[in-house]
């Protein structure tokens, strides 16, 4: 999608990232733990985040971090009004291509009650293990 861009986050993006995170995750946190505890500004690492823009509007954020043995998708949030438009799928294909070039799997975790699990499964992720609260998923299939 040519109208979707990623730009590096800065410390000035904290409020936007916090707002997107709350919009996308709060209800699942409350279903899991009974309350919402937002991350603090001190926990925000702008260097690991990117802001998703669509037609110039900020619509989400990602944190895809390369570690020695895997890419870890720590954050991938798109505001609800922009979901189900193919934006997340287009970005996921880019992440998968990057992982394939590096020969590393992509790993992530999500709350068990989060319906995003189906999105990840459509992109080849499988549950490697689960806890009472979370699923841990990975994509280890390398497209040729």
N, C-alpha and C positions, 0 to 999 in steps of 0.2 A: 504494500500500500504506500504509494508515494506521498500521501498526505499525513502519514504517521512518522514522527521523528522522535528520537531519544536525545536528550541533552543531559550533560553532567549536572548533578544536583550541587547546590551550594548551601552554605549554612543558612542563607536567607530562605531556603525552601522548607525549613523545618515545619512551619505552620501548615503549609499545603500538604506535606507528607503526613503529618499528624491528623489532619482533617480527612484525607483520603483513607487512611488506615482505620480511623474510627467509623467512617461511613461504610466501609467494606467488611469490617471484622467485628464490630461491637456486638451485634446480635448473636454471633456465634460464640464469642467469649462469654456473654451473659448466659447463654444456654449451657455452656460447659462449666463455668465456675460460679455463676449467679451474679457476677458483677463485672464491670469494665474498669480496668486499670490501664490508663494510657501510658505509653513510654514517655520518658522525660526527654527534654531537649538535650541533656547531657549524654543520653544513650544514642542520639542520632549521629550516624557517621556519614556525612555527605559524600565522602569519597567513594563509598560503596553503592550509592544510589544514582539512579537516573530518573529524570522526569519524562513521562510519556506525553507528547503533544500531538494533537489531532487538529489539522487545519489551524494551527497556531494557538489552540486552546490547551491548557494543561488539564489532562484527563486522568492521570494516574502516575504510578511510580513503580520502579523495579529495583531490586538489589540482587544482581547475579554476580557471585563472587567466585573467582577461580582459586581453588585450593590445590595442594599438590596432587591429590588423587581424584578430584571431582570438581565439577561446577556445582555450587550450592545456590539454589534459588531461594533466597531468604525472604524476599518480598516481591509480589506481583499483583498489584491492585489497580483496577480500572474502575472509575466511577460508574455506578449502575446505569446511568443514562447512556453510557457509551459501550456497555456490554452487549454481547450477542450481535455484533456488527462485523465480526471477523478481525477486529484489531488485535485481540489477544492471540488468536490463532496465527496471524501473520508474524507477530513478535515471537511467539513460541517456535515457529519454523526457523527464525533467525537464530534463536538460542540453540536449537537442536543442530543446526548447521555448524555453529561455532564449536559446540561440544564434539561433533563428529570430526572436525578438522583436528582438534586437540587429542582425540582418542580417549576422552574422559567422559564418564557418565554425568548426568544431571541428577542432583538429589534435592529433595524438598521435604518439608513437613507441613501438615495442615491439620486443623481441628477436625475431629471425626464428624462433627455435625455440619461441616462446610460442604455445600453441594459442588464446589469447585473440583472436587475429586473426579467427577465425570469428565470435566474438561481435560484434566491431566491424563486420565485413562485413554481418552480419544487420541492423545498425542504420544501414546506408547509407554506411559509411566505405569509401573506396577507397585503395589504395596509390598515393601520389603519386611516391615514389621509394624505393629501397632501397640499403643498403650491404651489405657482407659480414655485418654483425652485426645490423642493424636494418631494420625497415620503418617508413616514415614515412607516416602515413595522415591523411586529412582527410574531413570530411563537409561538402560544400558544397551539398547539395540542401536547399532550404528548403521544408518542408511548408506548405501553405496551408490 
